[in-house]
Amino acid sequence: MSFEPPRGMDDLLPEEFAVKQRIVDVIREVYRLYGYEEVETPTLEYLELFEAKSGEEIRHRMFVFDDPHGRKLVLRPEVTASVARLVASKLSRRPLPLRLGYIADCYRYDEPQWGRRRRFWQGGLELFGSRDPMSDAEIILASRDVFQRLGLVEQRFKIGHVGILRGIMENVEQKTQDTILSLLDRKMYTEARELMEQHLEKEAVETLWRLAEHRGDIKVIEKARDIVSPWPKASQSLENLEAIVSLIRNVDPSISIEVDLGFARGLEYYTGMIFEQKLEGEQLSFNGGGRYDGLVELFGGKPTPAVGCSIGITRIQMHLLSRKNTDYTVPPSILLTVLSDKASAYALRVADLLRKNGYSVSVDVSRKKLGDAIETAVNREIRSLVIIGDREAADGTVTLRDLTTRTQVTDSLEKVLNMLAK
C-alpha cells in the first residue's frame, strides 16, 4: 500500500510553501493597488458549469464523479467560470464595474511534468462591467506588476484578438468556430485547415491563414487592415486591439508585446482580446487571459462584459525554485533554549511574553546542550538566543545572546525587550 499523494498532486515543503506564499502575497498586493476584492468559490462544482464554455481540451481533462444522488460533480479545472456564476447570482445587484480576485487550487488530468501538475494554484483578476479598452489594458498592466514585483523582469506578452478570427468565421456556427480555435490553440494546423475548408469560403480560409503570419509589434495591425476589410466585425476587432495595445504602450513604452493576429486560446468563452505572459527561456506561459463578454449572461445573469486573467502560481513557484538563491522562508526572531526541567514553566512564560510583544519565538523542546542550541540558531539564521536555566528562573531574569555580535547579557525581561527593540 502506498501512502504517497496521488500522482501530479504535490506536498509542499516549508521552503516551497514559502515561495508559493510570496507569490500569493504579491498578487494580493496588486489586488490592493488596483482596487480588486478577493472572493472564494467551491473547489467542487456541478459539471454543467464547465461543460458550457470551458473548451474541448479542458472538458476531456476534468476530474468528474457522481455524488450520492447521481449528480455529476467536478473538481474545478479553472476559476473564471465560477466567478462569472457568482456575478450572475449573488453579486448581481452590485454596482458595476466590479473588480474581483481569487487565489484557488484547480485540477486537470494532465500528464505530470515540469510546469504541469494535476493540482495547481491560480491567482486571478476579473473585471466585470466594462467594454472600454482601458479595462483590457488594466489586466495586462496588473499582470506586468505582479511579475515585476516577483523580480521576473524578463517577461513578455503575446496578444491577439478572438474577435478578428470569429469575425471572419461569422457565417459558421459557434460550435465549429470553437473547434477551429481549439485546434489552432493546440497547434493542430492540418486538422484546423481541413475543418476551415469544409465550412468556410476559400477567401476566408486564406485570410485566416495569412493572419497567422502577422506577428510582431503594433505595426502588424496596420498591415492587416486591408486583409480583414471585407469583414466589418473583424475590422472592428482589429481597431479594438490597436486601441488596447496603444493604451498599454502609452503607460509603459518598454513593455515587451508581440501582436499575433493568428493567436487563439482553447477556452471557448473568449470573445475579444486574448493574451499570454511568458518568461525568456521558458516555452510554457505563466499567465493568460482575455475578454469574455457573454459568460455572465450564459449563467443566467444580465449581459455583462468582462475581462480577466489567471496567473499560474504553481508554474511561477517552480520557476523561482529552479533559480539559485530563492529562499523566502522566514526564521523565527528568537530561539529560546531551556537548560533544566525546573526552568520549563518559567521559560514558557517568557516565550509567551515575548510573543505578546510581537516576537516570533521557537522554543527548543529537545533539551539540546547550549553549544548545540547555538549551532542550531546559527544554521537557521536566527540572530537572538534566549537562554533560560535554573538561575534565570530563580531570579526572574533572561539571558540574551546576540549571535551576530557574539555578546551576551543577563537582565530583566523588560530590559531585554528594550535591547531587542534596538
MIDONU-904051 format. One record per residue (C-alpha): residue number from 1; residue in three letters; y, z, x. Coordinates in pm, 1 decimal. Layout:
BEGIN
num | residuo | c2 | c3 | c1
NUM | ALA | Y | Z | X
...
// end
This chain:
BEGIN
num | residuo | c2 | c3 | c1
1 | MET | 0.0 | 0.0 | 0.0
2 | SER | 343.3 | -94.8 | 132.5
3 | PHE | 646.1 | 123.8 | 73.9
4 | GLU | 892.7 | -128.3 | 216.5
5 | PRO | 1164.5 | -263.4 | -16.3
6 | PRO | 1096.1 | -599.9 | -181.8
7 | ARG | 1145.9 | -899.5 | 44.3
8 | GLY | 1509.0 | -1000.7 | 70.4
9 | MET | 1638.8 | -665.7 | -58.5
10 | ASP | 1763.1 | -458.4 | 230.4
11 | ASP | 1810.5 | -93.9 | 311.4
12 | LEU | 2142.3 | -38.3 | 489.0
13 | LEU | 2153.9 | 188.5 | 792.1
14 | PRO | 2466.8 | 402.8 | 839.6
15 | GLU | 2632.8 | 155.7 | 1077.4
16 | GLU | 2550.7 | -134.2 | 842.0
17 | PHE | 2678.8 | 50.9 | 538.5
18 | ALA | 2999.1 | 137.3 | 726.5
19 | VAL | 3067.0 | -233.3 | 783.6
20 | LYS | 2998.7 | -311.0 | 416.8
21 | GLN | 3226.4 | -27.8 | 308.2
22 | ARG | 3503.3 | -154.6 | 537.0
23 | ILE | 3483.4 | -496.4 | 366.6
24 | VAL | 3493.3 | -331.6 | 22.8
25 | ASP | 3793.4 | -119.4 | 123.5
26 | VAL | 3982.1 | -429.0 | 239.4
27 | ILE | 3906.3 | -616.7 | -83.2
28 | ARG | 4029.1 | -318.5 | -285.7
29 | GLU | 4345.8 | -303.1 | -77.2
30 | VAL | 4409.6 | -670.0 | -159.7
31 | TYR | 4349.8 | -587.2 | -528.8
32 | ARG | 4627.8 | -330.0 | -499.6
33 | LEU | 4865.8 | -567.5 | -321.9
34 | TYR | 4820.5 | -841.2 | -582.9
35 | GLY | 4803.0 | -619.4 | -891.6
36 | TYR | 4433.3 | -652.8 | -980.7
37 | GLU | 4247.7 | -386.2 | -1179.2
38 | GLU | 3882.3 | -321.8 | -1098.7
39 | VAL | 3612.9 | -342.1 | -1366.4
40 | GLU | 3237.6 | -287.6 | -1369.2
41 | THR | 2973.4 | -473.3 | -1568.2
42 | PRO | 2598.8 | -402.4 | -1605.7
43 | THR | 2352.1 | -517.4 | -1343.3
44 | LEU | 2125.2 | -621.1 | -1632.3
45 | GLU | 2249.0 | -879.0 | -1881.8
46 | TYR | 2085.5 | -1084.6 | -2154.7
47 | LEU | 1957.9 | -1416.7 | -2026.9
48 | GLU | 2173.7 | -1616.4 | -2269.4
49 | LEU | 2488.9 | -1518.0 | -2081.1
50 | PHE | 2383.1 | -1705.2 | -1767.9
51 | GLU | 2188.9 | -1984.0 | -1935.0
52 | ALA | 2511.9 | -2101.9 | -2094.2
53 | LYS | 2704.2 | -2226.8 | -1790.2
54 | SER | 2575.1 | -2091.2 | -1459.3
55 | GLY | 2421.6 | -2416.8 | -1336.8
56 | GLU | 2071.9 | -2554.5 | -1292.5
57 | GLU | 2017.1 | -2422.9 | -940.3
58 | ILE | 2109.4 | -2064.3 | -1027.7
59 | ARG | 1907.5 | -2072.4 | -1350.9
60 | HIS | 1595.6 | -2154.6 | -1150.0
61 | ARG | 1655.5 | -1862.7 | -912.0
62 | MET | 1714.0 | -1577.8 | -1155.7
63 | PHE | 1503.3 | -1263.5 | -1190.3
64 | VAL | 1406.5 | -1275.6 | -1559.7
65 | PHE | 1186.8 | -1035.7 | -1758.3
66 | ASP | 1132.2 | -910.9 | -2113.3
67 | ASP | 1249.6 | -576.4 | -2248.0
68 | PRO | 1012.6 | -372.4 | -2474.2
69 | HIS | 1145.4 | -561.0 | -2778.8
70 | GLY | 1081.7 | -903.1 | -2628.6
71 | ARG | 1442.7 | -995.1 | -2547.1
72 | LYS | 1486.3 | -1166.0 | -2214.6
73 | LEU | 1692.5 | -979.3 | -1956.8
74 | VAL | 1816.8 | -1097.6 | -1619.8
75 | LEU | 1937.0 | -930.0 | -1302.8
76 | ARG | 2283.4 | -1084.0 | -1277.7
77 | PRO | 2292.8 | -1377.7 | -1032.2
78 | GLU | 2674.8 | -1371.6 | -1026.5
79 | VAL | 2954.4 | -1180.1 | -1197.3
80 | THR | 3217.8 | -1423.4 | -1325.2
81 | ALA | 3026.7 | -1484.8 | -1649.2
82 | SER | 3002.7 | -1108.8 | -1710.4
83 | VAL | 3375.7 | -1058.2 | -1654.6
84 | ALA | 3456.8 | -1352.4 | -1883.6
85 | ARG | 3235.3 | -1191.0 | -2150.3
86 | LEU | 3432.6 | -868.5 | -2104.2
87 | VAL | 3762.9 | -1053.7 | -2150.1
88 | ALA | 3627.4 | -1226.7 | -2461.0
89 | SER | 3529.7 | -894.1 | -2618.3
90 | LYS | 3657.8 | -553.8 | -2509.8
91 | LEU | 3968.2 | -684.7 | -2332.6
92 | SER | 4059.6 | -947.2 | -2592.3
93 | ARG | 4369.5 | -756.4 | -2707.4
94 | ARG | 4510.4 | -701.3 | -2359.1
95 | PRO | 4827.8 | -897.1 | -2280.6
96 | LEU | 4790.3 | -1198.3 | -2054.5
97 | PRO | 4787.2 | -1276.4 | -1769.0
98 | LEU | 4507.3 | -1035.4 | -1686.5
99 | ARG | 4405.4 | -973.3 | -1325.4
100 | LEU | 4058.7 | -822.9 | -1277.6
101 | GLY | 3848.8 | -746.0 | -971.5
102 | TYR | 3491.1 | -633.3 | -917.5
103 | ILE | 3251.6 | -513.1 | -648.6
104 | ALA | 2893.0 | -577.7 | -756.2
105 | ASP | 2538.3 | -641.7 | -640.9
106 | CYS | 2376.6 | -969.6 | -750.1
107 | TYR | 2021.5 | -1102.7 | -742.3
108 | ARG | 1879.4 | -1450.3 | -677.9
109 | TYR | 1528.7 | -1555.0 | -585.0
110 | ASP | 1631.7 | -1730.7 | -261.4
111 | GLU | 1417.2 | -1775.9 | 46.5
112 | PRO | 1537.7 | -1482.2 | 261.8
113 | GLN | 1712.8 | -1591.1 | 581.0
114 | TRP | 2037.9 | -1526.8 | 763.5
115 | GLY | 2316.0 | -1524.9 | 507.1
116 | ARG | 2081.4 | -1546.9 | 208.2
117 | ARG | 1930.4 | -1233.6 | 59.6
118 | ARG | 1769.9 | -1175.7 | -277.9
119 | ARG | 2001.1 | -881.5 | -335.4
120 | PHE | 2356.5 | -931.7 | -215.1
121 | TRP | 2704.5 | -797.8 | -281.9
122 | GLN | 3010.9 | -985.5 | -402.5
123 | GLY | 3374.5 | -892.2 | -443.2
124 | GLY | 3565.5 | -1099.0 | -695.5
125 | LEU | 3918.7 | -1168.9 | -809.9
126 | GLU | 3960.6 | -1322.3 | -1156.2
127 | LEU | 4297.4 | -1420.6 | -1305.7
128 | PHE | 4294.8 | -1487.8 | -1681.5
129 | GLY | 4565.2 | -1640.8 | -1898.2
130 | SER | 4749.1 | -1894.8 | -1682.8
131 | ARG | 4714.5 | -2266.9 | -1608.4
132 | ASP | 5007.2 | -2258.5 | -1366.5
133 | PRO | 4918.9 | -2386.5 | -1017.1
134 | MET | 5064.5 | -2059.4 | -887.9
135 | SER | 4752.6 | -1887.7 | -1023.9
136 | ASP | 4519.9 | -2112.4 | -823.2
137 | ALA | 4736.6 | -2067.1 | -513.9
138 | GLU | 4727.7 | -1689.0 | -559.1
139 | ILE | 4347.0 | -1681.8 | -543.9
140 | ILE | 4349.1 | -1883.0 | -219.1
141 | LEU | 4619.6 | -1665.8 | -62.2
142 | ALA | 4447.4 | -1341.7 | -165.6
143 | SER | 4123.7 | -1474.1 | -13.7
144 | ARG | 4311.1 | -1553.2 | 306.1
145 | ASP | 4447.0 | -1198.1 | 315.9
146 | VAL | 4100.9 | -1040.7 | 281.6
147 | PHE | 3969.5 | -1236.9 | 578.3
148 | GLN | 4279.3 | -1176.3 | 790.2
149 | ARG | 4260.4 | -801.5 | 732.1
150 | LEU | 3898.0 | -809.1 | 849.4
151 | GLY | 4001.1 | -985.0 | 1170.7
152 | LEU | 3841.8 | -1314.0 | 1060.1
153 | VAL | 4132.5 | -1530.6 | 1168.2
154 | GLU | 3914.0 | -1837.9 | 1230.3
155 | GLN | 3888.8 | -1902.3 | 855.8
156 | ARG | 3924.9 | -2244.5 | 694.8
157 | PHE | 3931.6 | -2365.1 | 335.2
158 | LYS | 3774.4 | -2670.0 | 173.0
159 | ILE | 3942.2 | -2753.4 | -156.1
160 | GLY | 3873.6 | -3009.3 | -426.0
161 | HIS | 3913.6 | -3058.2 | -799.9
162 | VAL | 3629.4 | -3094.3 | -1050.2
163 | GLY | 3877.7 | -3240.0 | -1299.3
164 | ILE | 3909.5 | -3553.4 | -1086.4
165 | LEU | 3535.2 | -3614.4 | -1091.6
166 | ARG | 3494.6 | -3521.8 | -1459.3
167 | GLY | 3793.5 | -3740.8 | -1547.5
168 | ILE | 3616.3 | -4044.4 | -1405.5
169 | MET | 3296.6 | -3946.2 | -1590.2
170 | GLU | 3473.9 | -3861.1 | -1918.3
171 | ASN | 3267.5 | -4108.5 | -2122.5
172 | VAL | 2942.9 | -3938.7 | -2014.4
173 | GLU | 2809.7 | -3632.9 | -2197.9
174 | GLN | 2883.1 | -3293.5 | -2043.0
175 | LYS | 2522.0 | -3216.6 | -1952.6
176 | THR | 2489.5 | -3535.7 | -1748.3
177 | GLN | 2819.3 | -3461.4 | -1573.5
178 | ASP | 2689.2 | -3115.0 | -1486.2
179 | THR | 2367.5 | -3258.7 | -1342.8
180 | ILE | 2553.6 | -3512.6 | -1128.0
181 | LEU | 2788.9 | -3244.4 | -993.0
182 | SER | 2494.0 | -3014.4 | -921.4
183 | LEU | 2318.8 | -3291.4 | -725.6
184 | LEU | 2635.5 | -3360.2 | -526.0
185 | ASP | 2672.5 | -2989.1 | -452.9
186 | ARG | 2316.1 | -2978.3 | -317.9
187 | LYS | 2382.6 | -3295.7 | -113.4
188 | MET | 2114.4 | -3485.2 | -306.0
189 | TYR | 2320.1 | -3802.6 | -285.1
190 | THR | 2043.2 | -4053.5 | -358.1
191 | GLU | 1949.5 | -3879.0 | -681.6
192 | ALA | 2317.5 | -3840.0 | -776.3
193 | ARG | 2381.9 | -4210.8 | -719.9
194 | GLU | 2080.3 | -4310.6 | -929.2
195 | LEU | 2196.4 | -4093.3 | -1219.1
196 | MET | 2550.6 | -4229.0 | -1192.9
197 | GLU | 2424.6 | -4586.5 | -1208.7
198 | GLN | 2223.6 | -4504.1 | -1521.6
199 | HIS | 2519.5 | -4362.3 | -1713.4
200 | LEU | 2844.0 | -4496.7 | -1562.8
201 | GLU | 3015.7 | -4830.9 | -1532.6
202 | LYS | 2996.7 | -4986.6 | -1187.8
203 | GLU | 3368.7 | -4929.2 | -1124.8
204 | ALA | 3333.6 | -4556.4 | -1197.6
205 | VAL | 3030.7 | -4524.3 | -967.4
206 | GLU | 3210.4 | -4699.9 | -682.2
207 | THR | 3522.1 | -4488.8 | -736.9
208 | LEU | 3325.8 | -4163.8 | -718.6
209 | TRP | 3161.6 | -4285.4 | -401.1
210 | ARG | 3494.6 | -4384.0 | -245.9
211 | LEU | 3642.6 | -4043.7 | -330.0
212 | ALA | 3365.5 | -3877.8 | -128.9
213 | GLU | 3514.5 | -4046.7 | 178.8
214 | HIS | 3858.9 | -3898.7 | 117.0
215 | ARG | 3866.5 | -3581.7 | 325.8
216 | GLY | 4147.2 | -3441.9 | 537.2
217 | ASP | 4495.0 | -3299.3 | 490.0
218 | ILE | 4714.9 | -3332.3 | 183.1
219 | LYS | 4783.8 | -3698.2 | 269.2
220 | VAL | 4442.5 | -3798.8 | 130.3
221 | ILE | 4578.7 | -3718.9 | -215.8
222 | GLU | 4847.5 | -3983.1 | -177.7
223 | LYS | 4589.3 | -4236.3 | -60.9
224 | ALA | 4372.7 | -4166.9 | -366.0
225 | ARG | 4640.9 | -4226.0 | -631.3
226 | ASP | 4567.5 | -4594.6 | -677.5
227 | ILE | 4191.2 | -4533.8 | -669.2
228 | VAL | 4194.9 | -4297.8 | -969.3
229 | SER | 4482.7 | -4462.7 | -1158.8
230 | PRO | 4252.8 | -4624.2 | -1422.9
231 | TRP | 4151.1 | -4273.7 | -1536.3
232 | PRO | 4451.8 | -4073.2 | -1670.5
233 | LYS | 4271.7 | -3737.0 | -1670.9
234 | ALA | 4158.0 | -3786.4 | -1311.6
235 | SER | 4515.0 | -3878.4 | -1214.0
236 | GLN | 4649.9 | -3562.9 | -1380.4
237 | SER | 4392.2 | -3354.4 | -1194.3
238 | LEU | 4492.6 | -3517.4 | -866.3
239 | GLU | 4856.4 | -3422.3 | -932.9
240 | ASN | 4745.8 | -3067.7 | -1014.1
241 | LEU | 4555.2 | -3042.8 | -686.1
242 | GLU | 4857.4 | -3167.5 | -493.7
243 | ALA | 5077.8 | -2903.7 | -659.1
244 | ILE | 4832.2 | -2626.1 | -568.1
245 | VAL | 4797.3 | -2731.5 | -204.1
246 | SER | 5175.3 | -2775.5 | -171.4
247 | LEU | 5235.9 | -2422.1 | -301.7
248 | ILE | 4985.2 | -2276.2 | -55.6
249 | ARG | 5131.3 | -2470.9 | 235.5
250 | ASN | 5482.2 | -2362.8 | 139.4
251 | VAL | 5376.5 | -1997.9 | 173.1
252 | ASP | 5159.2 | -2042.9 | 483.2
253 | PRO | 5210.8 | -2369.5 | 675.1
254 | SER | 4947.1 | -2267.0 | 931.6
255 | ILE | 4662.8 | -2216.4 | 683.1
256 | SER | 4361.5 | -2438.7 | 755.3
257 | ILE | 4288.6 | -2651.0 | 445.8
258 | GLU | 4067.8 | -2957.1 | 419.0
259 | VAL | 4116.0 | -3153.7 | 98.0
260 | ASP | 3781.8 | -3306.8 | -8.0
261 | LEU | 3807.5 | -3525.2 | -317.9
262 | GLY | 3429.5 | -3566.4 | -344.7
263 | PHE | 3364.0 | -3192.5 | -326.5
264 | ALA | 3154.7 | -3036.8 | -606.9
265 | ARG | 3019.5 | -2687.6 | -674.3
266 | GLY | 2698.3 | -2606.5 | -860.3
267 | LEU | 2833.1 | -2373.0 | -1128.5
268 | GLU | 2878.8 | -2569.1 | -1448.9
269 | TYR | 3174.7 | -2371.6 | -1580.5
270 | TYR | 3427.3 | -2510.0 | -1329.8
271 | THR | 3696.5 | -2728.1 | -1485.8
272 | GLY | 3967.9 | -2764.6 | -1221.3
273 | MET | 4044.1 | -2666.9 | -864.4
274 | ILE | 3742.7 | -2553.6 | -660.8
275 | PHE | 3723.3 | -2419.3 | -307.2
276 | GLU | 3505.3 | -2270.8 | -37.0
277 | GLN | 3612.2 | -2049.9 | 251.9
278 | LYS | 3426.7 | -2082.6 | 580.6
279 | LEU | 3439.1 | -1946.7 | 934.1
280 | GLU | 3435.5 | -2151.9 | 1252.3
281 | GLY | 3084.2 | -2188.7 | 1388.1
282 | GLU | 2914.7 | -2099.4 | 1058.2
283 | GLN | 2761.2 | -2353.1 | 820.4
284 | LEU | 2747.8 | -2131.3 | 512.0
285 | SER | 3053.5 | -2048.1 | 303.8
286 | PHE | 3169.0 | -1685.7 | 283.8
287 | ASN | 3375.8 | -1719.1 | -32.0
288 | GLY | 3401.7 | -1968.8 | -312.3
289 | GLY | 3559.6 | -2012.9 | -648.9
290 | GLY | 3774.8 | -2222.1 | -872.9
291 | ARG | 3915.1 | -2274.0 | -1220.2
292 | TYR | 3704.2 | -2221.4 | -1533.3
293 | ASP | 3926.3 | -2268.9 | -1838.2
294 | GLY | 3650.9 | -2280.4 | -2101.9
295 | LEU | 3431.3 | -1981.9 | -2020.1
296 | VAL | 3604.0 | -1707.8 | -2221.5
297 | GLU | 3605.5 | -1929.9 | -2530.7
298 | LEU | 3236.1 | -2009.6 | -2478.1
299 | PHE | 3162.3 | -1636.6 | -2508.3
300 | GLY | 3348.9 | -1604.4 | -2837.4
301 | GLY | 3698.5 | -1531.5 | -2711.6
302 | LYS | 4029.2 | -1710.6 | -2754.6
303 | PRO | 4090.5 | -2022.1 | -2541.9
304 | THR | 4185.6 | -1859.9 | -2211.3
305 | PRO | 4249.3 | -2044.6 | -1885.5
306 | ALA | 4110.8 | -1865.9 | -1580.6
307 | VAL | 4067.7 | -1899.4 | -1206.4
308 | GLY | 3888.6 | -1678.1 | -956.0
309 | CYS | 3660.6 | -1635.9 | -658.9
310 | SER | 3355.0 | -1444.1 | -538.7
311 | ILE | 3372.9 | -1314.7 | -181.5
312 | GLY | 3034.9 | -1282.1 | -10.4
313 | ILE | 3040.6 | -920.7 | 105.4
314 | THR | 2683.0 | -925.6 | 237.1
315 | ARG | 2735.1 | -1250.9 | 425.4
316 | ILE | 3057.5 | -1123.0 | 585.5
317 | GLN | 2877.5 | -798.8 | 672.9
318 | MET | 2602.3 | -993.1 | 850.9
319 | HIS | 2862.1 | -1198.2 | 1037.9
320 | LEU | 3054.1 | -889.9 | 1152.2
321 | LEU | 2734.6 | -713.6 | 1262.0
322 | SER | 2638.3 | -1017.4 | 1470.1
323 | ARG | 2955.5 | -975.3 | 1674.6
324 | LYS | 2976.8 | -728.5 | 1960.9
325 | ASN | 3166.8 | -400.9 | 1928.9
326 | THR | 3166.7 | -393.4 | 1548.6
327 | ASP | 3136.6 | -28.0 | 1452.3
328 | TYR | 3316.1 | 115.3 | 1150.3
329 | THR | 3120.4 | 441.8 | 1138.5
330 | VAL | 3345.9 | 747.2 | 1132.4
331 | PRO | 3209.2 | 1054.0 | 1312.5
332 | PRO | 3296.9 | 1399.6 | 1180.7
333 | SER | 3608.9 | 1560.8 | 1324.8
334 | ILE | 3418.6 | 1870.0 | 1436.4
335 | LEU | 3066.2 | 1964.5 | 1536.1
336 | LEU | 3003.9 | 2333.0 | 1464.0
337 | THR | 2718.6 | 2488.7 | 1660.4
338 | VAL | 2564.4 | 2827.6 | 1577.8
339 | LEU | 2426.7 | 3028.8 | 1869.4
340 | SER | 2239.4 | 3300.5 | 1677.2
341 | ASP | 2077.9 | 3369.3 | 1341.7
342 | LYS | 2308.3 | 3666.0 | 1281.4
343 | ALA | 2612.2 | 3437.8 | 1302.4
344 | SER | 2484.9 | 3189.1 | 1041.0
345 | ALA | 2667.3 | 3332.6 | 738.9
346 | TYR | 2996.6 | 3359.7 | 928.5
347 | ALA | 2951.9 | 3006.4 | 1066.9
348 | LEU | 2913.0 | 2861.7 | 717.3
349 | ARG | 3227.7 | 3044.3 | 602.3
350 | VAL | 3419.9 | 2898.0 | 898.5
351 | ALA | 3288.1 | 2549.0 | 819.8
352 | ASP | 3390.1 | 2591.6 | 455.8
353 | LEU | 3744.2 | 2695.2 | 550.3
354 | LEU | 3777.1 | 2404.8 | 795.7
355 | ARG | 3670.8 | 2158.4 | 524.8
356 | LYS | 3918.5 | 2310.6 | 278.6
357 | ASN | 4185.5 | 2231.3 | 536.7
358 | GLY | 4078.0 | 1866.6 | 541.8
359 | TYR | 3847.7 | 1855.5 | 845.2
360 | SER | 3513.1 | 1678.7 | 847.2
361 | VAL | 3262.0 | 1929.7 | 984.5
362 | SER | 2899.2 | 1867.9 | 1076.2
363 | VAL | 2709.4 | 2195.9 | 1118.0
364 | ASP | 2432.7 | 2181.2 | 1378.5
365 | VAL | 2140.7 | 2328.4 | 1185.7
366 | SER | 1887.4 | 2251.6 | 1459.7
367 | ARG | 1978.7 | 2554.4 | 1675.1
368 | LYS | 2049.1 | 2348.3 | 1986.4
369 | LYS | 2143.6 | 2520.4 | 2306.5
370 | LEU | 2513.6 | 2496.0 | 2387.5
371 | GLY | 2461.8 | 2228.5 | 2653.3
372 | ASP | 2260.0 | 2015.2 | 2414.0
373 | ALA | 2524.1 | 2059.2 | 2141.8
374 | ILE | 2793.6 | 1939.5 | 2381.6
375 | GLU | 2582.4 | 1635.5 | 2471.7
376 | THR | 2529.9 | 1556.5 | 2102.1
377 | ALA | 2903.9 | 1575.8 | 2032.6
378 | VAL | 2987.5 | 1351.2 | 2328.2
379 | ASN | 2725.5 | 1092.8 | 2225.6
380 | ARG | 2863.4 | 1086.5 | 1869.9
381 | GLU | 3222.2 | 1062.3 | 1998.3
382 | ILE | 3318.2 | 1392.8 | 1834.0
383 | ARG | 3620.8 | 1536.8 | 2005.1
384 | SER | 3606.1 | 1902.1 | 1892.5
385 | LEU | 3319.6 | 2150.5 | 1919.8
386 | VAL | 3342.3 | 2482.4 | 1734.2
387 | ILE | 3112.1 | 2749.9 | 1876.2
388 | ILE | 3004.6 | 3048.8 | 1667.4
389 | GLY | 2797.2 | 3325.4 | 1823.5
390 | ASP | 2748.9 | 3698.8 | 1776.1
391 | ARG | 3080.9 | 3777.0 | 1943.9
392 | GLU | 3281.7 | 3542.7 | 1721.0
393 | ALA | 3103.8 | 3673.5 | 1409.7
394 | ALA | 3177.8 | 4034.1 | 1505.6
395 | ASP | 3544.0 | 3970.0 | 1596.5
396 | GLY | 3622.5 | 3722.6 | 1319.8
397 | THR | 3724.3 | 3462.7 | 1576.8
398 | VAL | 3638.6 | 3099.6 | 1657.7
399 | THR | 3572.0 | 2932.6 | 1991.6
400 | LEU | 3711.9 | 2579.3 | 2008.2
401 | ARG | 3615.1 | 2340.6 | 2287.1
402 | ASP | 3812.3 | 2017.2 | 2326.5
403 | LEU | 3562.7 | 1770.2 | 2470.1
404 | THR | 3835.7 | 1527.3 | 2574.1
405 | THR | 4041.9 | 1770.1 | 2782.4
406 | ARG | 3740.3 | 1996.3 | 2854.1
407 | THR | 3941.7 | 2304.3 | 2761.1
408 | GLN | 3813.5 | 2599.7 | 2559.3
409 | VAL | 3986.6 | 2880.9 | 2371.3
410 | THR | 3871.8 | 3170.2 | 2152.3
411 | ASP | 4116.9 | 3281.4 | 1884.2
412 | SER | 4161.1 | 3347.5 | 1513.0
413 | LEU | 4074.7 | 3068.5 | 1272.3
414 | GLU | 4440.6 | 3040.8 | 1169.2
415 | LYS | 4549.8 | 2973.9 | 1527.5
416 | VAL | 4258.7 | 2736.6 | 1586.1
417 | LEU | 4367.2 | 2538.9 | 1279.2
418 | ASN | 4715.0 | 2508.8 | 1430.8
419 | MET | 4560.0 | 2379.8 | 1755.1
420 | LEU | 4351.6 | 2121.6 | 1569.6
421 | ALA | 4660.2 | 2000.0 | 1384.5
422 | LYS | 4841.2 | 1915.2 | 1707.8
// end
